Each structure stands twice: as structure tokens, then as C-alpha cells.
Amino acid sequence: MRAFQPSSPCSSGCSAHPREPILPPARQRSETLRLKKTGRRRPQGTVLGRPLRLGRSCGTQAGPQPGALAARGVSVSRTILIIGIGAGNPEHMTVQAINALNRADVLLIPTKGEEKAFLADMRRDICERYLTNEATRIHEYAVPKRRTDGSYDGGVNDWHHAIASIYEETLLERSGPDDTIGLLVWGDPMLYDSTIRIVEHVRAAGRVAFELEVIPGITSIQALCASRKIALNRIGLPVQVTTGRRLSEGWPEGTGDVVVMLDGVEAFRTVQDRDAEIHWGAYLGTPLEITIAGRLGDVAETISETRSRARQENGWIMDTYLIRQRNGQEAEGET
Ligand SMILES: C[S@@+](CC[C@H](N)C(=O)[O-])C[C@H]1O[C@@H](n2cnc3c(N)ncnc32)[C@H](O)[C@@H]1O
């Protein structure tokens, strides 16, 4: 994986190529995967077609300097669509998301190896169900690994820039100047997801101009509340959304209601108030969905055992939970 460098003359780090793009018709590219419309529904969890990898080699065109094409009277109108696809049920897709999917010339599907194969399959399933635009191409790319040596922030920053280089390469080398690229984001793009930040890294590097549109999706928090048939907040009270790591450092100030995501440490076990109520959900919206709810002191062990077993059986787990202290005072003023 080449480094994402803000001022490299070629998006692949090669200085031998001209700055002006030489863009063959995007739809003649050999890496193209067209969806075969069979009229049949693929069962969930199977793989659609041949997976295709983005080449990592230097392409035949470099990106324009900002404004260079416009100065020559060439209009460039690339668009990136960041599309929220929901948290695991293909029917979470909104009409707006389906329309956005079909506007894309290229859809990027991240693959993360065996353990997260379900997430890639889910994106493929969504494409098979909802993509009616025969011209849309699907590119799969392997998500770079995040470095775990050194500082956490440094590792995340390098990781984001590595993904940014893939987006940039797709814009410059795998699509034309008027093409629309769709990024399928799990849940909603505004919630514990860095796709918007990563796309802004691409913009900041200045080699390619584009418009950005964000399409909201159903979050795992919404899926949890719907499955548990509960409102997220108590009347007039705040809710804090946090990570397992933060909760394990102590209950947050100023709130009796906490939603926990990205919990690799089972932080619910560290909560002192054993009378608090927990609503826990794993694989929400998927055929594997499990929920457990009750008094924390009564159900924490069951959640922990269920979680370990499910993780072992499925090879992965994603879970989200709400913990509500019983002493919170509800206020008036909400319908
Ligand atoms: C990187 S964040 C992405 C959140 C996503 N953008 C959203 O709107 O839900 C991943 C975390 O979201 C939660 N999550 C996502 N999908 C889930 C699901 N289907 N069931 C339970 N938790 C889920 C888990 O806490 C997981 O660790």
C-alpha cells in the first residue's frame, strides 16, 4: 500500500505521468463487475459473482491540479455519495439510499477478510436487491490493516490515509471526470464512522475535486431501540453515546442513560449500579439477532456468556447496548 501523500504528482506516487487526465471511457475498464440480473434472490450470506480487487499499480492518468481543468474549459463534476445502508437488515435501506445507489457509476465495497465477510456479503446483497442501473460497476477493495504498534491516534491516522489513497485512486484512475462514486457505509455515516473524515482527507490533498453528498441510514442504536420496543431517551433527559473503553473508565457525568458501542471489553460488567436496566443487542437486524434485557445484576453474566458463545460460533460479533440507571428523573415537555 503506498502512502497517501498530500502533494505527490501522481495518485500512485509516480512522477512519470502527466498531470492532465487521459480518461478512457470508464465503462470499458477490465476490472468492471456488472451485476447479473438473474431475477433470483441470493440467499443471505453468499457471495455475489467474482470479487474484484482494485489494482495497486500506477494508472495511466494523474489527477488535475485544483482548477487546472476548469481553467482549460474542461468541466469536471465528480461526485462522492456516502450512503448509509442500515445496520444489518437490507430492508433498512431508505428510498433515498436506493436512489443514490442507482446514481453511482462505481460502488466501492470494502472487504475485511474472513471474519467480517458478513459485512461485505451484506453490501453485495443490497446491490443485488436494489441496483437496477446496469451500468453501475462494483469494485471491491481489501481494507488496509490498522497498525497497532505505536500510538493509537497515529495508527488511526495512518489507516485513514491509506483508505483515502484508495478513494483517491478510484476517483482518478478508475472513473471518469463526470462519474459518481458510491461508498456504502454501515448504519449511518455520522455515527462512529470515519468515512466523511477520510473523504475530507482526499479533498484536502487537492489532487481531485468532487462534490460530496451524504445519505443518512438506520443506525444500530435505532435497530436496538426498535427491537427492544423502547424510546432511546427518557422524557426530557439526555443520553450519552460512548464506547466500551470509555465506559470501563467510569460512568459519564450528567446522564443516567448511556448507549455503548464498539465494546471489546464487556464494559457493562464494570458498572457499579447493578440495579440499572440494560438493553443489549447483537447482530441487530440480521438473521443472527440476539437481544437480552433486564436488571444489570441479573443478566450481565448471561450477556457475557451469550456474547462469547456467539462470537465463537460466528467468528465475529457486533453489539450495542443501552444502560439506564433507575434513579433518573423524567421531565415534562415531550410528546
Ligand atoms: C464502527 S461502528 C459503526 C456504527 C454505525 N455507523 C451505526 O450507525 O450503527 C461499529 C459498532 O456499531 C455497532 N453496531 C453496528 N451494527 C450493529 C448491529 N447490527 N448490531 C449490533 N451492533 C451494531 C457495534 O457497537 C459496533 O461495534
The ligand as an SDF file (V2000), in Angstrom:
LIG
                    3D

 27 29  0  0  0  0  0  0  0  0999 V2000
  -17.7540    1.2990   13.5330 C   0  0  0  0  0  0  0  0  0  0  0  0
  -19.2420    1.3710   14.4450 S   0  0  0  0  0  0  0  0  0  0  0  0
  -20.3810    1.7310   13.1610 C   0  0  0  0  0  0  0  0  0  0  0  0
  -21.6870    2.2560   13.6390 C   0  0  0  0  0  0  0  0  0  0  0  0
  -22.6490    2.5300   12.5180 C   0  0  0  0  0  0  0  0  0  0  0  0
  -22.2350    3.6580   11.7210 N   0  0  0  0  0  0  0  0  0  0  0  0
  -24.0820    2.7690   13.0040 C   0  0  0  0  0  0  0  0  0  0  0  0
  -24.6930    3.7570   12.5600 O   0  0  0  0  0  0  0  0  0  0  0  0
  -24.5730    1.9560   13.7510 O   0  0  0  0  0  0  0  0  0  0  0  0
  -19.4880   -0.3260   14.7610 C   0  0  0  0  0  0  0  0  0  0  0  0
  -20.2640   -0.5430   16.0400 C   0  0  0  0  0  0  0  0  0  0  0  0
  -21.6270   -0.2980   15.7550 O   0  0  0  0  0  0  0  0  0  0  0  0
  -22.4260   -1.2000   16.4810 C   0  0  0  0  0  0  0  0  0  0  0  0
  -23.1980   -1.9980   15.5200 N   0  0  0  0  0  0  0  0  0  0  0  0
  -23.2260   -1.8310   14.1900 C   0  0  0  0  0  0  0  0  0  0  0  0
  -24.0830   -2.6830   13.6180 N   0  0  0  0  0  0  0  0  0  0  0  0
  -24.6070   -3.4200   14.6130 C   0  0  0  0  0  0  0  0  0  0  0  0
  -25.5700   -4.4570   14.6600 C   0  0  0  0  0  0  0  0  0  0  0  0
  -26.1500   -4.9210   13.5410 N   0  0  0  0  0  0  0  0  0  0  0  0
  -25.9020   -4.9820   15.8570 N   0  0  0  0  0  0  0  0  0  0  0  0
  -25.3310   -4.5180   16.9910 C   0  0  0  0  0  0  0  0  0  0  0  0
  -24.4220   -3.5340   17.0000 N   0  0  0  0  0  0  0  0  0  0  0  0
  -24.0650   -2.9870   15.8310 C   0  0  0  0  0  0  0  0  0  0  0  0
  -21.4890   -2.0260   17.3460 C   0  0  0  0  0  0  0  0  0  0  0  0
  -21.3610   -1.4040   18.5930 O   0  0  0  0  0  0  0  0  0  0  0  0
  -20.2290   -1.9500   16.5550 C   0  0  0  0  0  0  0  0  0  0  0  0
  -19.1080   -2.1810   17.3900 O   0  0  0  0  0  0  0  0  0  0  0  0
  1  2  1  0
  2  3  1  0
  2 10  1  0
  3  4  1  0
  4  5  1  0
  5  6  1  0
  5  7  1  0
  7  8  2  0
  7  9  1  0
 10 11  1  0
 11 12  1  0
 11 26  1  0
 12 13  1  0
 13 14  1  0
 13 24  1  0
 14 15  1  0
 14 23  1  0
 15 16  2  0
 16 17  1  0
 17 18  1  0
 17 23  2  0
 18 19  1  0
 18 20  2  0
 20 21  1  0
 21 22  2  0
 22 23  1  0
 24 25  1  0
 24 26  1  0
 26 27  1  0
M  CHG  2   2   1   9  -1
M  END
$$$$
